[in-house]
Amino acid sequence: MSNILKAFINIVTHYQTNIQNITDGNNRMNNMGEGLEAYIKNIFADTINEVDEKKKLEKISQTFSYTGNKTNPPDMMLWDGDAIEVKKIESSSTSLQLNSSHPKAKLLNTNTKINQACKDCEKWIEKDLIYIIGYVKAKKLNSLWMVYGDCYAADEKTYQKVENEITTSIDSLDDLEINHDTNELSGIKNVDPLNITYLRVRGMWIIENPNKVYQYLYKYDKNATFQLICLMNKTKYESFSKEDIATIEQIKSTTIDNVKIKNPNNPANLIDAKLLVFKV
């Protein structure tokens, strides 16, 4: 069964910085994002150097229970393991565009933003979520952050409260014809006298770049060719097999530090965490 430590080891062992630009479609940002997603699939499935397409597909199928789509989170889910959300940015300081999906500490099966195929791909209720943020410029992968949602985002109710208050406020407007059957914040029907215009009210969530959020832990090295940073709470790290932990702790080019991070729900409290860094 694949996990984030195995993926980390694969990146270090088969170090690559070139991201293939997938040319299907017209949206350049999405295409580059797809190239990064393909790379992430390969590092988790251990198929970076696999040239036989049939073998690659089989191994990816054995690794992932779900590989997502362009409009619904997550981007992929590991069998009996974590969910993964991949974000591609073109600057080391750019904020992450989450669009209509608010930040998540965990991925819940009850989330209305995920599709039925994701809910039914295996038996699951809740999954740990890894945000993987790749800084890609001119097809070169300059840095990769791998951070767990419970180190990065507050509990579900924090964001849901904001969305509910916005929806309730719109619903209270008596002179509007509200569409209550939507996964968006709201919808307003028949806006104009001809009753032919509809207004979608959508959330556009943005979260700060990990380089800014965790600058008290790690300072981005502008002189490095590539840097891989992985952050998780200590309990999660210790949940992996002794074999995987021993393997990664033997890699001389990787530093593993015990750190304290701010609790996303209460920054006054500190959480024991592990920070893994590979840099060249």
SEROTOR-203445 format. One record per residue (C-alpha): residue in three letters; x, y, z. Coordinates in Angstrom, 2 decimals. Example, Ala and Ser with C-alpha at 12.3 -4.5 7.8 and 13.67 -1.06 7.14 Angstrom:
residues 2
(rec "ala"; (12.30; -4.50; 7.80))
(rec "ser"; (13.67; -1.06; 7.14))
This chain:
residues 280
(rec "met"; (0.00; 0.00; 0.00))
(rec "ser"; (1.41; 3.36; -1.04))
(rec "asn"; (1.79; 6.33; 1.27))
(rec "ile"; (3.43; 9.74; 1.51))
(rec "leu"; (6.73; 8.35; 2.84))
(rec "lys"; (7.05; 5.98; -0.12))
(rec "ala"; (6.27; 8.88; -2.47))
(rec "phe"; (8.87; 11.06; -0.75))
(rec "ile"; (11.45; 8.30; -1.13))
(rec "asn"; (10.59; 7.87; -4.83))
(rec "ile"; (11.14; 11.58; -5.49))
(rec "val"; (14.51; 11.54; -3.76))
(rec "thr"; (15.59; 8.25; -5.37))
(rec "his"; (14.37; 9.11; -8.88))
(rec "tyr"; (14.94; 12.84; -8.72))
(rec "gln"; (13.24; 14.59; -11.65))
(rec "thr"; (12.32; 18.22; -12.23))
(rec "asn"; (10.80; 18.18; -15.71))
(rec "ile"; (7.00; 18.23; -15.78))
(rec "gln"; (5.40; 17.12; -19.03))
(rec "asn"; (2.98; 19.65; -20.45))
(rec "ile"; (-0.18; 17.76; -21.38))
(rec "thr"; (-1.60; 19.49; -24.45))
(rec "asp"; (-5.20; 18.23; -24.43))
(rec "gly"; (-7.63; 21.13; -24.11))
(rec "asn"; (-7.14; 24.87; -24.38))
(rec "asn"; (-6.57; 25.95; -20.79))
(rec "arg"; (-2.81; 26.26; -20.29))
(rec "met"; (-3.02; 26.45; -16.50))
(rec "asn"; (-5.12; 23.28; -16.35))
(rec "asn"; (-2.83; 21.49; -18.78))
(rec "met"; (0.25; 22.25; -16.70))
(rec "gly"; (-1.69; 21.19; -13.63))
(rec "glu"; (-2.48; 17.88; -15.33))
(rec "gly"; (1.22; 17.39; -16.01))
(rec "leu"; (1.93; 17.84; -12.31))
(rec "glu"; (-0.91; 15.48; -11.38))
(rec "ala"; (0.53; 12.80; -13.68))
(rec "tyr"; (3.89; 13.20; -11.95))
(rec "ile"; (2.27; 12.86; -8.51))
(rec "lys"; (0.43; 9.70; -9.61))
(rec "asn"; (3.72; 8.24; -10.77))
(rec "ile"; (5.61; 8.95; -7.55))
(rec "phe"; (2.88; 7.35; -5.43))
(rec "ala"; (2.48; 4.38; -7.79))
(rec "asp"; (6.26; 4.01; -8.23))
(rec "thr"; (5.92; 4.22; -12.02))
(rec "ile"; (8.24; 7.15; -12.75))
(rec "asn"; (10.54; 4.98; -14.88))
(rec "glu"; (7.92; 2.52; -16.13))
(rec "val"; (7.83; 2.58; -19.95))
(rec "asp"; (5.28; -0.18; -20.43))
(rec "glu"; (1.96; 1.68; -20.50))
(rec "lys"; (-0.06; -1.42; -19.61))
(rec "lys"; (2.04; -2.12; -16.52))
(rec "lys"; (1.85; 1.54; -15.53))
(rec "leu"; (-1.95; 1.60; -15.77))
(rec "glu"; (-2.21; -1.61; -13.76))
(rec "lys"; (0.03; -0.30; -10.99))
(rec "ile"; (-1.83; 3.03; -10.85))
(rec "ser"; (-5.11; 1.11; -10.56))
(rec "gln"; (-3.63; -0.96; -7.72))
(rec "thr"; (-2.45; 2.22; -5.97))
(rec "phe"; (-5.48; 4.50; -6.32))
(rec "ser"; (-9.13; 3.80; -5.65))
(rec "tyr"; (-10.06; 7.11; -7.30))
(rec "thr"; (-8.24; 9.44; -9.68))
(rec "gly"; (-10.68; 12.33; -9.79))
(rec "asn"; (-11.79; 14.83; -12.40))
(rec "lys"; (-11.22; 18.51; -13.15))
(rec "thr"; (-14.24; 19.87; -11.29))
(rec "asn"; (-14.56; 17.88; -8.05))
(rec "pro"; (-12.10; 17.29; -5.23))
(rec "pro"; (-10.02; 15.29; -4.47))
(rec "asp"; (-7.61; 14.69; -7.35))
(rec "met"; (-6.88; 11.13; -6.20))
(rec "met"; (-7.31; 8.72; -3.29))
(rec "leu"; (-5.02; 5.90; -2.20))
(rec "trp"; (-6.56; 2.50; -1.54))
(rec "asp"; (-7.18; 2.32; 2.23))
(rec "gly"; (-5.07; 5.47; 2.53))
(rec "asp"; (-5.02; 9.21; 2.16))
(rec "ala"; (-6.77; 11.55; -0.25))
(rec "ile"; (-4.63; 13.89; -2.33))
(rec "glu"; (-5.31; 17.38; -3.68))
(rec "val"; (-2.73; 18.72; -6.15))
(rec "lys"; (-2.23; 22.44; -6.74))
(rec "lys"; (0.07; 23.91; -9.34))
(rec "ile"; (1.45; 27.44; -8.87))
(rec "glu"; (3.78; 29.56; -11.01))
(rec "ser"; (5.47; 31.49; -8.21))
(rec "ser"; (6.99; 30.46; -4.88))
(rec "ser"; (4.75; 32.97; -3.09))
(rec "thr"; (1.45; 32.58; -4.97))
(rec "ser"; (-1.65; 31.85; -2.89))
(rec "leu"; (-3.59; 28.68; -3.65))
(rec "gln"; (-6.85; 28.98; -5.56))
(rec "leu"; (-9.25; 26.44; -4.07))
(rec "asn"; (-12.25; 27.85; -5.96))
(rec "ser"; (-15.60; 26.67; -4.58))
(rec "ser"; (-14.07; 24.05; -2.29))
(rec "his"; (-13.05; 25.44; 1.09))
(rec "pro"; (-9.86; 24.25; 2.85))
(rec "lys"; (-10.17; 20.82; 4.45))
(rec "ala"; (-8.51; 19.32; 7.48))
(rec "lys"; (-9.98; 15.94; 6.48))
(rec "leu"; (-11.94; 14.64; 3.50))
(rec "leu"; (-15.41; 13.53; 4.56))
(rec "asn"; (-17.65; 11.17; 2.59))
(rec "thr"; (-20.58; 13.45; 3.39))
(rec "asn"; (-19.03; 16.42; 1.58))
(rec "thr"; (-21.47; 17.61; -1.08))
(rec "lys"; (-18.68; 18.83; -3.36))
(rec "ile"; (-17.31; 15.33; -4.05))
(rec "asn"; (-19.05; 13.19; -6.66))
(rec "gln"; (-20.77; 9.84; -6.24))
(rec "ala"; (-17.95; 7.89; -7.92))
(rec "cys"; (-15.57; 9.17; -5.25))
(rec "lys"; (-17.98; 8.26; -2.47))
(rec "asp"; (-18.48; 4.73; -3.83))
(rec "cys"; (-14.93; 3.84; -4.98))
(rec "glu"; (-14.21; 2.05; -1.69))
(rec "lys"; (-15.74; 1.82; 1.77))
(rec "trp"; (-14.69; 4.95; 3.60))
(rec "ile"; (-16.10; 7.64; 5.89))
(rec "glu"; (-13.14; 9.96; 6.45))
(rec "lys"; (-9.69; 10.26; 4.92))
(rec "asp"; (-6.62; 12.25; 5.83))
(rec "leu"; (-5.97; 14.78; 3.09))
(rec "ile"; (-2.59; 15.73; 1.64))
(rec "tyr"; (-2.24; 19.07; -0.12))
(rec "ile"; (0.55; 18.80; -2.68))
(rec "ile"; (1.66; 22.17; -4.04))
(rec "gly"; (4.06; 22.26; -6.95))
(rec "tyr"; (5.85; 25.41; -8.07))
(rec "val"; (6.25; 24.83; -11.80))
(rec "lys"; (7.80; 27.31; -14.21))
(rec "ala"; (8.80; 26.63; -17.84))
(rec "lys"; (8.06; 22.92; -17.28))
(rec "lys"; (10.56; 22.81; -14.42))
(rec "leu"; (9.45; 21.69; -10.98))
(rec "asn"; (11.21; 24.09; -8.61))
(rec "ser"; (9.63; 22.99; -5.34))
(rec "leu"; (7.03; 20.64; -3.95))
(rec "trp"; (5.18; 21.00; -0.65))
(rec "met"; (3.35; 18.00; 0.79))
(rec "val"; (1.31; 19.08; 3.81))
(rec "tyr"; (-1.54; 17.35; 5.60))
(rec "gly"; (-4.83; 19.20; 5.86))
(rec "asp"; (-5.02; 18.91; 9.65))
(rec "cys"; (-1.77; 20.91; 9.84))
(rec "tyr"; (-3.03; 23.48; 7.33))
(rec "ala"; (-6.78; 23.98; 7.66))
(rec "ala"; (-9.28; 24.47; 10.48))
(rec "asp"; (-12.15; 22.10; 11.21))
(rec "glu"; (-14.98; 21.77; 8.71))
(rec "lys"; (-17.40; 23.80; 10.85))
(rec "thr"; (-15.19; 26.91; 10.61))
(rec "tyr"; (-15.71; 27.24; 6.87))
(rec "gln"; (-19.20; 25.79; 6.84))
(rec "lys"; (-20.34; 28.50; 9.26))
(rec "val"; (-19.27; 31.24; 6.84))
(rec "glu"; (-20.96; 29.53; 3.89))
(rec "asn"; (-24.17; 28.97; 5.89))
(rec "glu"; (-24.32; 32.61; 7.01))
(rec "ile"; (-23.94; 33.84; 3.42))
(rec "thr"; (-26.63; 31.44; 2.19))
(rec "thr"; (-29.00; 32.38; 5.02))
(rec "ser"; (-28.51; 36.09; 4.36))
(rec "ile"; (-29.39; 35.67; 0.69))
(rec "asp"; (-32.39; 33.47; 1.53))
(rec "ser"; (-33.76; 36.23; 3.77))
(rec "leu"; (-34.15; 38.64; 0.84))
(rec "asp"; (-37.90; 38.54; 0.13))
(rec "asp"; (-37.80; 40.13; -3.32))
(rec "leu"; (-35.55; 37.47; -4.87))
(rec "glu"; (-36.49; 34.07; -6.28))
(rec "ile"; (-33.96; 31.77; -4.66))
(rec "asn"; (-32.86; 28.41; -5.99))
(rec "his"; (-32.42; 26.20; -2.94))
(rec "asp"; (-31.46; 23.12; -4.96))
(rec "thr"; (-27.78; 23.91; -5.55))
(rec "asn"; (-24.39; 22.90; -4.14))
(rec "glu"; (-23.22; 26.49; -4.59))
(rec "leu"; (-23.76; 29.21; -1.99))
(rec "ser"; (-26.99; 30.21; -3.66))
(rec "gly"; (-28.72; 30.79; -6.97))
(rec "ile"; (-31.12; 33.56; -7.93))
(rec "lys"; (-33.69; 32.84; -10.63))
(rec "asn"; (-35.48; 35.17; -13.02))
(rec "val"; (-33.40; 38.25; -12.27))
(rec "asp"; (-34.72; 40.31; -15.19))
(rec "pro"; (-38.27; 41.17; -16.37))
(rec "leu"; (-38.09; 38.53; -19.12))
(rec "asn"; (-37.24; 35.88; -16.52))
(rec "ile"; (-34.31; 34.65; -18.61))
(rec "thr"; (-31.35; 35.46; -16.35))
(rec "tyr"; (-29.92; 33.36; -13.54))
(rec "leu"; (-27.26; 34.45; -11.01))
(rec "arg"; (-24.89; 31.85; -9.60))
(rec "val"; (-23.47; 32.72; -6.20))
(rec "arg"; (-20.25; 30.78; -5.82))
(rec "gly"; (-17.50; 30.66; -3.25))
(rec "met"; (-13.95; 31.37; -4.45))
(rec "trp"; (-11.75; 30.17; -1.63))
(rec "ile"; (-8.07; 31.13; -1.44))
(rec "ile"; (-5.48; 29.94; 1.09))
(rec "glu"; (-1.99; 31.26; 1.73))
(rec "asn"; (1.05; 29.52; 0.26))
(rec "pro"; (2.77; 27.09; 2.69))
(rec "asn"; (6.00; 29.05; 2.18))
(rec "lys"; (4.27; 31.93; 3.97))
(rec "val"; (2.19; 29.92; 6.43))
(rec "tyr"; (5.19; 27.93; 7.67))
(rec "gln"; (7.96; 30.47; 7.26))
(rec "tyr"; (8.62; 30.12; 10.99))
(rec "leu"; (9.59; 26.48; 10.24))
(rec "tyr"; (11.22; 26.63; 6.82))
(rec "lys"; (12.58; 29.46; 4.71))
(rec "tyr"; (12.25; 28.97; 0.98))
(rec "asp"; (15.70; 28.71; -0.61))
(rec "lys"; (15.74; 30.75; -3.83))
(rec "asn"; (19.17; 29.37; -4.71))
(rec "ala"; (18.15; 25.71; -4.60))
(rec "thr"; (17.56; 23.78; -7.81))
(rec "phe"; (14.75; 21.85; -6.19))
(rec "gln"; (13.29; 21.53; -2.72))
(rec "leu"; (10.80; 19.03; -1.33))
(rec "ile"; (9.11; 19.85; 1.97))
(rec "cys"; (6.76; 17.50; 3.78))
(rec "leu"; (4.82; 18.34; 6.95))
(rec "met"; (2.60; 16.12; 9.06))
(rec "asn"; (1.69; 15.74; 12.70))
(rec "lys"; (3.87; 13.40; 14.73))
(rec "thr"; (1.08; 10.89; 15.31))
(rec "lys"; (0.57; 10.50; 11.57))
(rec "tyr"; (4.29; 9.98; 10.99))
(rec "glu"; (4.44; 7.30; 13.65))
(rec "ser"; (1.44; 5.50; 12.12))
(rec "phe"; (3.48; 4.42; 9.08))
(rec "ser"; (5.30; 1.11; 9.02))
(rec "lys"; (8.63; 0.79; 10.82))
(rec "glu"; (10.15; -0.27; 7.50))
(rec "asp"; (9.10; 2.94; 5.70))
(rec "ile"; (10.24; 5.11; 8.61))
(rec "ala"; (13.59; 3.33; 8.81))
(rec "thr"; (14.11; 3.69; 5.04))
(rec "ile"; (13.44; 7.41; 4.96))
(rec "glu"; (15.50; 8.09; 8.09))
(rec "gln"; (18.49; 6.43; 6.44))
(rec "ile"; (18.52; 8.84; 3.48))
(rec "lys"; (21.44; 11.16; 4.19))
(rec "ser"; (20.18; 13.89; 1.84))
(rec "thr"; (16.93; 14.24; 3.81))
(rec "thr"; (16.57; 16.09; 7.10))
(rec "ile"; (13.81; 15.06; 9.50))
(rec "asp"; (13.08; 17.43; 12.36))
(rec "asn"; (10.71; 17.38; 15.30))
(rec "val"; (8.87; 20.70; 15.18))
(rec "lys"; (5.99; 22.52; 16.84))
(rec "ile"; (3.29; 23.96; 14.60))
(rec "lys"; (0.35; 26.24; 15.29))
(rec "asn"; (-2.95; 24.46; 15.77))
(rec "pro"; (-5.16; 25.61; 12.84))
(rec "asn"; (-8.13; 25.80; 15.21))
(rec "asn"; (-6.27; 27.63; 17.98))
(rec "pro"; (-2.79; 29.04; 17.20))
(rec "ala"; (-2.14; 29.47; 20.93))
(rec "asn"; (-1.80; 25.69; 21.12))
(rec "leu"; (1.15; 23.98; 19.48))
(rec "ile"; (1.08; 20.56; 17.82))
(rec "asp"; (3.98; 18.11; 17.68))
(rec "ala"; (4.87; 17.57; 14.04))
(rec "lys"; (7.51; 16.20; 11.67))
(rec "leu"; (9.19; 18.32; 8.98))
(rec "leu"; (10.98; 16.42; 6.19))
(rec "val"; (13.16; 18.32; 3.75))
(rec "phe"; (15.11; 17.26; 0.65))
(rec "lys"; (17.01; 20.00; -1.16))
(rec "val"; (19.50; 20.15; -4.03))
